[in-house]
């Protein structure tokens, strides 16, 4: 199964990607909690792509296995200037408490909510690849 | 799950105790709508706010950042903020972003009202 979305930068377009996660995750038999976690993660990845990507983004969904465990694979790709993922700080509550700006949570949430995350970034192409294992409801 | 439009109700349910029921996507607009309702309740004398997120399934970090601002405003005024009816993912997101360090989470509105109104009358 593969889904590919070419999304323009328009308000709330991230919800189109979240809806696709809901549909594909449901078809794979994912638990609702896993679907909701993947939905928040893809929303954050799309918001980052819209903010830094400089134009249309591409979202791909597919399935793969990880040490024998089936998983939903999500890729969000943009054509922005890129960044060094190793330099992207992991945000924390103590860092933002009392600060005027409370932004900068996207990658932190993605890493916490998904089971596997890989970020490849070069000038002109940034790809966030993330996986949520399919863990069926008991 | 992906209803965009935030449906929001606010009410003063006891002396100094305001309730906001919010269902929908908590993005910048949804977060701001909750913040505006919270500010109105605080201006009306509420020092304890309960935000019921029954019906909210999807959030983003920009919307939650606005909720963090409400929390800090309440804390400055020695107020209290509580949430109820969170999905496991929203609860985990609040934990990651630090809301649970300063706000109390209740499973449902009945339990929250009992605890908060009871505590307020001590």
Interface residues (C-beta under 8 A of the other chain):
Chain A: X12 X14 X15 X18 X19 X22 X33 X36 X37 X39 X40 X43 X44 X47 X92 X93 X94 X96 X97 X98 X102 X103 X105 X106 X108 X109 X112 X113
Chain B: X1 X2 X4 X25 X27 X57 X58 X59 X60 X61 X62 X64 X65 X68 X69 X72 X87 X88 X89 X90 X92 X93 X96 X97 X98 X99 X101
